[in-house]
Amino acid sequence: MQMLRIGLLMLAFAALLPAAGEYSWWIEPCTPETARATSCQAGDPELGQWALEAWRRESGGEIVLKKSVTEAQARLRLHWANGASQLYGETEPIMVDGVRGANIYVLPSVAPGADPLLRDTIVYLTCVHESGHALGLVHTSNFADIMYSFQYGGDITRYFGRYRELLKTREDIRAHSGVSGADRTALKLALKE
């Protein structure tokens, strides 16, 4: 029942969103207080920004990003979650000054004690996945897609591990969007709606 509810919410969400254009964004800073509550790390906001920039690049110029000074003025708002939802992330539609936007929640307390690049991989790919929902993309059953949903099964370790293998340093994340050809096509279609 929970999966059906999530699926219906995502379909409704996809119908509400897109339109190519400017997306103002705000990412919650990982302050000491936020870090205590969510286990975010100082570099996590940068991972969130890289995720948004990945979609901008993959859009072929259809998405223009503009950093918002305040959360209240941002269409895309990325927050660090505390794990109460038991998901890697979640996206909720909102309206901002009469324009569709989204609250994006990402769980940064993943892979405790693991390789730091694996941990950053999981946070980054979750930011890409959830911001994909914010741009109007729905789940897929294709394991190669960033919009793949684990409700279809699949090896979670392998899913994140294959991306981790591409990285020698944290900076390498910027060079690998994690977006598949099918995700790119779906994005272009969503932006035309």
ABEGO torsion letter per residue (X at the ends): XAAAAAAAAAAAAAAABBEBEBBBBBBBBBBAAAAAAAGBBAAAAAAAAAAAAAAAAAAGGABBBBBBABAAABABBBBBBAGAAGBABBBBBBBBGGBBBBBBBBBABBGBGBBAAAAAAAAAAAAAAAAAAAAGBBBBABAABAABBAAAEEBAAAAAAAAAAABABAAAAAABAGBBAAAAAAAAAAAAX
